[in-house]
Amino acid sequence: MPETGIRIVRVPFWGLALIAALLVAMVIAAAVLAAGLFLILFPVMLVVAAIVALFGWPRVHTRGFHRDAGSVIEADYVVLDENGRDKEKLTEKNAADRERGARPGG
């Protein structure tokens, strides 16, 4: 019989039962931990929600910044060609070259 390099290991029943018991114990421990965190954090979040509902959310005031829903943000922009070069500067350079009689782009 040729050697394949695969080794079959037989795990006894008690080993499988032990692994299954450990997995069940870990799931139960995680559930107890989640329930404990919920019981601690839920009342805290209720109190925070009640404070926000009664007094409103605290506002952060910054100088010179007013956010309006309909405001327009103004900015300068540059149109680039597919190589990332400024098209307007290239057009101005080509026009200057034409006036001089030079070949555009050269």
Secondary structure, 3 states (H helix, E strand, C coil): CCCCCCCCCCCCHHHHHHHHHHHHHHHHHHHHHHHHHHHHHHHHHHHHHHHHHHHCCCCCCCCCCCCCCCCCCCCCCCCECCCCCEHHHHHHHHHHHHHHCCCCCC
